[in-house]
């Protein structure tokens, strides 16, 4: 999926397409901690309690490279395949995918990480357009999602872009009240699961630059009943910058905790004020591996929410949003520090 740094031009285009008035925040969507390891074997190293999917696209690609005699590429790509990344259950029925993940995680006494990404009118009709047909369909989807988690340990990042798109004006005004209600209901439903932690997406500091603008929208979306908020999902902002922004937002929310997506921020964002800097930017690198040992009392975890190697959209030669792109994945892994 694409998590964009919304440029003024992109916002104008979105508004024209949606016949809605969109306001103009700058682009949307650390020091980096422990360096990405090279050529490690399957289990994540100490410090990561999260589940590694042995059937991820990266893991399957490693096996294909090994079978094809590309041993060096396979070794490099293990920097992704051997790390825990979030699962994004797709389609009308999220249950089979969630069930497979929670069973795998439970067998290893680990925590599965998920993204719930199905809000109606998703992504302002752009690269990741779609979502549930209406409010009733979304409620049913969230019910199935939550029930499938059961009593397993899980983290859910709730609806990337949904709140920031309300703040920047890209989502038409007639959908605002419904969206706030659906997000708050989703928080409440997911939190009925005894070992599920929920983090509402709050964009990144290059998108909504003033954290004060997020406070009331996050409150309306139920952040007080969640475990906190999530930052930098699918973006490239440095960990230091995100932590500073998150601390400021936390202070305005009474000390709320947050998570940071470090999947592709090892070299920060694409330099310069470029259009579509959020979309498959060249020269980026993996960031700090997933861990709950952040050294920061407000940061609950560094997570790989965006699946490194999944395209942001059909830009710069990429496939459709969310599609595995092995060449891009290899580039991210080769440039990882360590």
C-alpha positions as CSV (number, residue, x, y, z in Angstrom):
1,X,0.0,0.0,0.0
2,X,1.1,3.6,-0.3
3,X,1.7,5.9,2.6
4,X,2.3,9.2,0.9
5,X,4.0,12.4,1.8
6,X,1.2,14.5,0.4
7,X,2.6,17.3,-1.7
8,X,0.5,20.3,-2.6
9,X,0.1,19.0,-6.1
10,X,-1.0,15.6,-5.0
11,X,-3.6,17.1,-2.7
12,X,-4.9,19.3,-5.5
13,X,-5.2,16.2,-7.8
14,X,-6.9,14.2,-5.1
15,X,-9.4,17.0,-4.5
16,X,-10.3,17.3,-8.2
17,X,-10.8,13.6,-8.3
18,X,-13.0,13.6,-5.2
19,X,-14.7,16.9,-5.8
20,X,-13.6,17.8,-2.3
21,X,-11.6,20.7,-0.8
22,X,-8.3,19.4,0.5
23,X,-6.1,21.6,2.6
24,X,-2.4,21.6,2.1
25,X,0.0,20.1,4.6
26,X,3.4,19.4,3.3
27,X,4.6,15.9,2.3
28,X,3.2,13.0,4.0
29,X,4.5,10.3,5.1
30,X,16.4,6.9,13.5
31,X,19.9,8.0,15.1
32,X,19.0,4.6,13.8
33,X,19.5,2.0,16.6
34,X,21.1,-1.4,16.3
35,X,22.2,-1.9,12.7
36,X,20.4,-4.5,10.5
37,X,22.2,-7.8,10.7
38,X,23.7,-9.5,7.7
39,X,22.8,-13.1,6.8
40,X,21.2,-14.1,10.0
41,X,19.1,-17.3,10.4
42,X,15.4,-17.4,10.9
43,X,14.6,-16.5,14.5
44,X,14.8,-12.8,15.4
45,X,17.6,-11.8,17.7
46,X,17.1,-11.1,21.4
47,X,15.1,-7.9,21.9
48,X,12.4,-8.7,19.4
49,X,9.3,-10.5,20.8
50,X,7.5,-10.4,17.5
51,X,6.7,-13.3,15.2
52,X,8.6,-13.9,11.9
53,X,6.4,-15.3,9.2
54,X,8.2,-18.3,7.5
55,X,6.0,-17.9,4.5
56,X,6.4,-14.2,3.8
57,X,7.1,-13.0,0.3
58,X,10.7,-12.3,1.4
59,X,11.1,-15.8,2.8
60,X,9.8,-17.4,-0.4
61,X,12.1,-15.2,-2.4
62,X,15.1,-16.3,-0.4
63,X,14.2,-19.9,-1.2
64,X,13.8,-19.1,-4.8
65,X,17.2,-17.3,-5.0
66,X,18.9,-20.3,-3.2
67,X,17.3,-22.7,-5.6
68,X,18.4,-20.6,-8.6
69,X,22.0,-20.3,-7.4
70,X,21.8,-16.7,-6.3
71,X,23.3,-17.4,-2.9
72,X,24.6,-13.9,-2.3
73,X,21.2,-12.3,-3.1
74,X,19.5,-14.8,-0.8
75,X,21.9,-13.9,2.0
76,X,21.2,-10.2,1.6
77,X,17.5,-10.7,1.4
78,X,17.6,-12.6,4.8
79,X,17.9,-9.1,6.3
80,X,14.2,-8.8,5.6
81,X,13.1,-12.4,5.6
82,X,14.4,-13.1,9.0
83,X,12.8,-10.1,10.6
84,X,9.2,-9.8,11.9
85,X,7.0,-7.6,9.7
86,X,3.3,-6.7,10.0
87,X,0.6,-8.7,8.4
88,X,-2.0,-6.8,6.5
89,X,-5.1,-9.0,6.2
90,X,-6.7,-8.3,2.9
91,X,-10.1,-9.0,1.4
92,X,-13.6,-9.3,2.8
93,X,-12.6,-12.2,5.1
94,X,-9.5,-11.5,7.3
95,X,-10.0,-14.6,9.4
96,X,-7.8,-17.2,7.6
97,X,-4.8,-14.9,7.5
98,X,-5.1,-13.8,11.1
99,X,-5.6,-17.3,12.3
100,X,-2.5,-18.6,10.6
101,X,-0.4,-15.8,12.1
102,X,-1.7,-16.0,15.6
103,X,-1.2,-19.8,15.6
104,X,2.3,-19.4,14.4
105,X,3.1,-16.8,16.9
106,X,1.5,-18.7,19.8
107,X,3.6,-21.8,18.9
108,X,6.8,-19.7,19.5
109,X,5.4,-17.6,22.4
110,X,5.7,-14.5,20.3
111,X,3.4,-11.5,19.4
112,X,1.9,-11.2,16.0
113,X,1.7,-7.7,14.5
114,X,-1.2,-6.7,12.2
115,X,-2.5,-3.7,10.3
116,X,-6.2,-3.2,10.1
117,X,-6.6,-1.3,6.8
118,X,-10.2,-1.4,5.4
119,X,-11.9,1.9,6.3
120,X,-14.5,3.1,3.8
121,X,-13.3,5.7,1.3
122,X,-9.7,4.6,2.0
123,X,-6.7,6.6,0.7
124,X,-8.8,9.3,-0.9
125,X,-9.2,7.2,-4.0
126,X,-5.5,7.1,-4.8
127,X,-3.0,4.2,-5.1
128,X,-4.5,2.3,-2.2
129,X,-8.2,3.1,-2.8
130,X,-10.8,0.7,-1.6
131,X,-11.8,-0.4,1.8
132,X,-15.2,-1.7,3.1
133,X,-18.2,-0.9,1.0
134,X,-20.0,1.0,3.8
135,X,-20.1,1.4,7.6
136,X,-22.0,-1.8,8.1
137,X,-19.5,-3.8,6.1
138,X,-16.6,-2.3,8.1
139,X,-18.2,-3.1,11.4
140,X,-18.6,-6.7,10.3
141,X,-15.0,-6.8,9.1
142,X,-13.6,-5.5,12.4
143,X,-15.8,-8.0,14.3
144,X,-14.3,-10.8,12.3
145,X,-10.8,-9.4,12.7
146,X,-11.0,-9.0,16.4
147,X,-12.6,-12.4,17.0
148,X,-9.9,-14.1,15.0
149,X,-7.3,-12.6,17.3
150,X,-8.8,-14.6,20.2
151,X,-6.7,-14.5,23.3
152,X,-3.3,-14.5,21.5
153,X,-0.8,-11.7,22.0
154,X,-1.2,-9.2,19.2
155,X,-0.5,-5.6,18.2
156,X,-2.9,-3.9,15.7
157,X,-2.0,-0.7,14.0
158,X,-5.4,0.8,13.2
159,X,-6.2,2.3,9.8
160,X,-3.1,4.0,8.4
161,X,-3.9,7.4,6.9
162,X,-7.5,7.5,8.3
163,X,-7.0,10.2,10.9
164,X,-4.4,12.3,9.0
165,X,-6.6,12.3,5.9
166,X,-9.3,13.9,8.1
167,X,-6.9,16.5,9.3
168,X,-5.4,17.4,5.9
169,X,-8.8,17.7,4.3
170,X,-8.3,15.0,1.7
171,X,-11.2,13.0,3.0
172,X,-14.5,14.8,2.1
173,X,-16.3,16.4,5.0
174,X,-19.4,14.3,4.6
175,X,-17.5,11.2,5.6
176,X,-15.8,12.7,8.7
177,X,-18.4,11.9,11.4
178,X,-18.8,8.4,10.2
179,X,-15.1,7.8,10.1
180,X,-14.6,9.0,13.6
181,X,-17.3,6.8,14.8
182,X,-16.0,3.7,13.0
183,X,-12.5,4.2,14.3
184,X,-13.7,4.7,17.9
185,X,-15.8,1.6,17.6
186,X,-12.9,-0.4,16.2
187,X,-10.7,0.6,19.1
188,X,-13.3,-0.6,21.5
189,X,-14.0,-3.8,19.7
190,X,-10.3,-4.7,19.4
191,X,-9.6,-3.9,23.0
192,X,-12.1,-6.5,24.1
193,X,-9.5,-9.0,23.2
194,X,-7.5,-9.6,26.4
195,X,-4.0,-9.5,24.9
196,X,-4.4,-7.1,22.0
197,X,-2.7,-3.7,21.9
198,X,-4.1,-1.1,19.6
199,X,-2.3,2.0,18.1
200,X,-4.2,4.5,16.0
201,X,-2.2,5.8,13.0
202,X,-1.2,9.5,13.4
203,X,0.9,10.0,10.2
204,X,4.4,11.4,10.4
205,X,6.0,14.8,11.1
206,X,6.5,15.6,7.4
207,X,2.8,15.2,6.8
208,X,1.0,16.9,9.6
209,X,3.8,19.2,10.9
210,X,2.0,20.6,13.9
211,X,1.1,17.8,16.4
212,X,-1.5,20.0,17.9
213,X,-3.7,19.5,14.8
214,X,-3.9,15.8,15.6
215,X,-5.0,16.0,19.2
216,X,-8.7,16.4,18.9
217,X,-9.0,14.1,15.9
218,X,-7.2,11.3,17.7
219,X,-9.4,11.9,20.8
220,X,-12.5,11.6,18.7
221,X,-11.1,8.4,17.1
222,X,-10.7,6.8,20.6
223,X,-7.0,7.2,21.3
224,X,-7.7,7.4,25.1
225,X,-9.0,3.8,25.0
226,X,-6.3,2.5,22.7
227,X,-2.7,1.8,23.8
228,X,-1.5,4.9,22.0
229,X,-0.7,6.0,18.4
230,X,1.5,4.9,15.6
231,X,3.9,7.1,13.6
232,X,5.9,6.9,10.3
233,X,3.8,4.1,8.9
234,X,5.2,3.3,5.4
235,X,7.3,6.5,5.5
236,X,11.0,7.3,5.7
237,X,11.3,10.0,8.4
238,X,14.3,9.4,10.7
239,X,13.7,7.8,14.0
240,X,15.1,10.9,15.8
241,X,12.7,13.2,14.1
242,X,9.7,10.9,14.7
243,X,10.5,10.4,18.3
244,X,10.7,14.2,18.8
245,X,7.4,14.7,17.1
246,X,5.8,11.7,19.0
247,X,7.0,13.1,22.3
248,X,5.4,16.5,21.6
249,X,2.1,14.8,20.5
250,X,2.2,12.5,23.6
251,X,2.5,15.5,25.8
252,X,-0.6,17.0,24.3
253,X,-2.4,13.7,24.8
254,X,-1.6,13.2,28.5
255,X,1.4,11.0,28.0
256,X,0.1,8.6,25.4
257,X,2.7,6.0,24.2
258,X,3.5,5.3,20.5
259,X,5.2,3.0,18.1
260,X,7.5,3.9,15.2
261,X,7.7,2.2,11.8
262,X,11.4,1.9,11.1
263,X,11.1,-0.5,8.2
264,X,12.6,1.8,5.5
265,X,14.0,4.8,7.3
266,X,17.7,3.7,7.7
267,X,18.8,6.6,5.4
268,X,15.9,8.9,6.1
269,X,13.6,10.4,3.4
270,X,14.6,11.2,-0.2
271,X,16.6,14.4,-0.1
272,X,15.0,17.5,-1.5
273,X,11.4,18.6,-1.8
274,X,10.4,16.2,-4.5
275,X,7.0,15.2,-5.8
276,X,6.0,11.7,-4.8
277,X,9.0,11.4,-2.4
278,X,6.8,8.9,-0.4
279,X,6.4,6.5,-3.4
280,X,9.1,4.0,-4.0
281,X,11.9,6.5,-3.5
282,X,15.3,5.3,-4.7
283,X,18.4,4.8,-2.4
284,X,16.5,4.1,0.8
285,X,17.6,1.5,3.4
286,X,16.2,-0.7,6.1
287,X,16.0,0.9,9.5
288,X,16.4,-0.4,13.1
289,X,15.1,-4.0,13.4
290,X,11.8,-4.5,15.2
291,X,12.2,-4.5,19.0
292,X,10.4,-3.4,22.1
293,X,13.7,-2.4,23.7
294,X,13.6,1.2,22.5
295,X,15.4,3.0,25.4
296,X,12.5,5.5,25.4
297,X,9.7,5.3,28.0
298,X,7.2,6.7,25.5
299,X,8.1,4.5,22.6
300,X,6.6,1.0,23.0
301,X,8.2,-0.5,20.0
302,X,10.1,0.0,16.8
303,X,8.1,-2.1,14.2
304,X,8.3,-2.9,10.5
305,X,4.8,-2.0,9.6
306,X,5.3,-1.4,6.0
307,X,6.5,-4.7,4.6
308,X,10.0,-3.9,3.1
309,X,9.9,-4.8,-0.6
310,X,6.2,-4.2,-1.0
311,X,5.6,-1.4,-3.6
312,X,4.1,1.9,-2.6
313,X,2.2,2.1,-6.0
314,X,2.7,2.4,-9.7
315,X,5.4,5.0,-9.6
316,X,9.1,4.8,-10.5
317,X,8.5,1.6,-12.3
318,X,6.8,-0.2,-9.4
319,X,4.0,-2.7,-9.5
320,X,0.6,-2.0,-7.9
321,X,0.5,-0.9,-4.2
322,X,1.2,-3.7,-1.8
323,X,2.7,-6.0,-4.5
324,X,6.1,-7.7,-3.7
325,X,8.9,-6.1,-5.6
326,X,12.1,-8.1,-5.1
327,X,14.5,-5.7,-6.8
328,X,13.4,-2.9,-4.5
329,X,13.6,-5.2,-1.5
330,X,17.2,-6.1,-2.4
331,X,18.2,-2.5,-2.6
332,X,16.8,-1.8,0.8
333,X,18.6,-4.7,2.3
334,X,21.9,-4.0,0.6
335,X,22.0,-0.5,1.9
336,X,21.2,-1.6,5.5
337,X,23.8,-0.6,8.0
338,X,25.6,-3.2,10.0
